[in-house]
């Protein structure tokens, strides 16, 4: 179901401009929520009208009561020297969300009941980490879970009560509050403890990971890194919801966000005070049907001195900071944008900036002029902040694009046993997907389910000398990863076969304990294919899977196996009854689509300026994930366009030189592969099945059959044609 949204009546209309005044989204006459003392804001009512599921409505009712308790007057503030994160902040975010959703959009873009539930739930819970008291036993457990999610606290916590955190402690909590919020949701759901514990019995369990993800991505983490679809496999646009929350939250930067008495009458951290003053002078307005205008008002006495700083630093930073979220929202059909009229404006009635703030602004202006704090330092645009383009994309990278198949894979990981297969050529993103699967298992289960990642490439040549050597070294990797006490030598019997000994180690040492199960992620499994005993090893894995299915209550029923590989398994495992590759659920990773290239292009600051340029890159590298990132990085570093980059793309000293030389060297090692590639280049079928599968597994050619084989992209076709002359 969808909902038609119109701007709430409480907005002030000035011509065709809707100005959002202080307290505009505050409580107003209407129905109370459950036991809440206050009534719902008009904006909340508009959003909640789209939540039609009874359980979801009840859950949001209880959430509203819980957060009101957390933020009510008289409750100690954990983080004090920063902008408001209380109830009125949530009500204003709801108002901005209504504005966004009222923008011109197609009928199909409207939010479903579940999507609206996640949006309102995210509005209510995204900042609860700001109120996480780490002095309590519950707070300490939540902090531990937050660290497991990725939080990094660079200070020790010595506060003895809730309102006595030092400035550095408050900064650390604020810096990691999105992790604390997600961890608190998980902790409350699993234990029923804390203020949020009353919500736990009514929070749909399948949506817990999604609500956590949305809260995780509402601030510093790249919102484009939020998975597109729901973790439990339900229908829902999670990344869109995260982007809606992110943008609505970022728009709450006007005067209603700060209490200037705190700056004028009390000693506050100077850095915070500067930005509080900027917020105090900011007006955010919505111009139907979809424009947001941001204006910084300066008194006549301050205008000439700080106009340039306001435009080049403050306003541009706001626009660029929200570029990614706006792109995701627009791609989903909501036509929102920043109005060009937003600027620094002279206003006689604006308060003059106090002398201490003025001095701080002068220092900030000097830093901008010296390039120490300039527009190029904005995270979404800074080449120097881009991480190296490696084969595996780091877990929290803003440059990871979650394909639709990623979400299907994550949904399947919820099964307790069985086998998942992740297949694709080199550099397609198999390892990147696996490390996110490991993270999802650990995060969604709260430690109740273990995740083990084993990279077969970590095993040295000696490990492949015999089955005994292989199992011994493999068990050492497992032992180190899980911090086990038992060594395989402790239970090895010379009277039994190698397979029986390793199976005994798995059952007695690995599949024990109090966890709900273990997911074993095996990366680069094709490293074993050419071993003379590979069929023996894979046959044992097949036996583990069969045992889990036939004996679900046994230790084997607690084991799920995920295998990533490149090469066609049937070329090396001749007995299908000894193969795990024909009993698992297959996820064949595709190249990026033009839409996905557009997504990652946005994260690089749009070196590809038009849809046509996006299509040009797609034509050149065929959506090859590694080459797409390499292209965008090169264009950004060199400050060149797609035309100039294409001109040098095939050169040995060009942006892809090392990649192309490695591929060429690999093909040249085998005369059969060299001849097969030459045949495909000439438009002929690939001559042998073996060459076809090897070249396709290496990612050099594409196609479903030998007859339809072709070079994977125009870059490869050009490069190998030139080399064959």
PyMOL commands that set and color helices and strands:
alter all, ss='L'
color gray80, all
select helices_A, chain A and resi 42-48+54-71+87-101+107-109+113-125+128-131+137-149+167-175+177-191+197-200+205-216+223-225+238-250+255-257+261-265+270-280+300-321+323-331+355-369+375-377+383-385+404-412+430-445+456-458+461-464+467-482+488-491+498-510+525-528+534-550+555-558+569-571+576-578+580-582+594-603+611-621+625-638+642-648+657-668+671-681+689-697+714-724
alter helices_A, ss='H'
color red, helices_A
select strands_A, chain A and resi 12-14+17-19+282-287+291-298+337-338+344-346+418-423+449-455+517-523+559-565+585-588+701-702+710-711
alter strands_A, ss='S'
color yellow, strands_A
deselect
rebuild
show_as cartoon
